[in-house]
Amino acid sequence: MTLLRLQLSLATFAGRLAHRLRDDLDRIRTDEDGLTTTEIAVATFLLVGAAIVVMGIIYVAARSSAENIPVPQAPTG
């Protein structure tokens, strides 16, 4: 009998938890307080643009450093 009560209690708890999660997800989906898709797209575009600029700066610095490496001369003799 005790095991049956425990199972019923767990089932009730799981049902209430699932109902609460559904309510929370519905509220989140209909909530307009967060960022919109357009704002996320603009932020992503700006971050990608900044990453491209940084990669360009790194590329130019690496290329100029590579061009300044002295070329070894073959021994004469």
GITA-V970035 format. One record per residue. N is the residue number from 1. RES is the residue in three letters. SS is DSSP state (alpha for helix, beta for strand, coil for the rest). OMEGA is omega as a letter, one per 30 degrees, with the letter a starting at -180 (none if undefined). D_LAST is the distance of its C-alpha to the last C-alpha in whole Angstrom. Layout:
N&RES&SS&OMEGA&D_LAST  N&RES&SS&OMEGA&D_LAST
This chain:
1&MET&coil&a&101  2&THR&alpha&l&99  3&LEU&alpha&l&96  4&LEU&alpha&l&97  5&ARG&alpha&l&98  6&LEU&alpha&l&94  7&GLN&alpha&l&93  8&LEU&alpha&l&95  9&SER&alpha&l&94  10&LEU&alpha&l&90  11&ALA&alpha&l&91  12&THR&alpha&l&93  13&PHE&alpha&a&90  14&ALA&alpha&l&88  15&GLY&alpha&l&90  16&ARG&alpha&l&90  17&LEU&alpha&l&87  18&ALA&alpha&l&86  19&HIS&alpha&l&88  20&ARG&alpha&l&87  21&LEU&alpha&l&83  22&ARG&alpha&l&85  23&ASP&alpha&l&87  24&ASP&alpha&l&83  25&LEU&alpha&l&81  26&ASP&alpha&l&84  27&ARG&alpha&l&84  28&ILE&alpha&a&80  29&ARG&alpha&a&80  30&THR&alpha&a&83  31&ASP&coil&a&82  32&GLU&coil&a&80  33&ASP&coil&a&79  34&GLY&coil&l&75  35&LEU&coil&l&73  36&THR&coil&a&73  37&THR&alpha&l&71  38&THR&alpha&l&70  39&GLU&alpha&l&69  40&ILE&alpha&l&67  41&ALA&alpha&l&65  42&VAL&alpha&l&65  43&ALA&alpha&l&63  44&THR&alpha&l&61  45&PHE&alpha&l&60  46&LEU&alpha&l&59  47&LEU&alpha&l&57  48&VAL&alpha&l&55  49&GLY&alpha&l&54  50&ALA&alpha&l&53  51&ALA&alpha&l&51  52&ILE&alpha&l&49  53&VAL&alpha&l&49  54&VAL&alpha&l&47  55&MET&alpha&l&45  56&GLY&alpha&l&44  57&ILE&alpha&l&43  58&ILE&alpha&l&41  59&TYR&alpha&a&39  60&VAL&alpha&l&38  61&ALA&alpha&l&37  62&ALA&alpha&a&35  63&ARG&alpha&l&34  64&SER&alpha&l&33  65&SER&alpha&a&31  66&ALA&alpha&l&29  67&GLU&alpha&a&28  68&ASN&coil&l&27  69&ILE&coil&a&25  70&PRO&coil&l&21  71&VAL&coil&a&19  72&PRO&coil&l&15  73&GLN&coil&l&12  74&ALA&coil&l&9  75&PRO&coil&l&6  76&THR&coil&l&4  77&GLY&coil&none&0
